[in-house]
Amino acid sequence: MATPPTRPALRQRYDAKREGVVEAAAALFAERGYHATTMQDLTEATGLTAGGLYHYIGSKEQLLIAICDALMEPLLEKAQALGIEALEPEPALRALVGAWVEQVATHRQHMVVFLQERHVIEREPQWRHVAGSRKRFERLLERTLERVQEEGETPIADRRLTTFALLGMVNHLPQWYRPRGRLSTAQIATGFCDMVLGRAAQPLPAR
């Protein structure tokens, strides 16, 4: 992969093109699988030559890493921007889950690839920072649940189990979520939190 340009205008164009390559690859990997997708498939989907692909992304394996990064890194940035630690426990949980649901809903193909193909690279050195990002988010989620349990009024019998339950619900959202479906991402996030917190909520209205 070539070194990105340093001039702001050139770097902006480079990053936009690279993001487009990652988006196209995520769609192909989600549909066909990582191993079944060929370099020719990628060149046809992106309109680049093999050399052009290498310029923006490097190897096919690096492309898989980039797809995972595009899912996790922005999520951590959003979580940090929310100022979770300064919020009251329950609003903090709802804000965190809301950002998480929105990220997965807008990166459905990335999540499918992450869940299906992580075994391809999870033992490789370059996987460590992806795993590290995932662990940081899981720790933030668990710490937020701990605050809900200790500072709020909601009993949580097993915080680790609850963390895994939320991970399962949100990470498998791409299996059934549709952008024009009955519920918005905000409604879905509210429903997930109500389940975890044991809230007796009213049925969510269709949009």
Helices and strands as residue ranges (DSSP letters): H 8-32, H 39-46, H 50-56, H 60-81, G 84-86, H 89-106, H 108-121, G 125-127, H 128-151, H 159-171, G 173-175, H 185-197
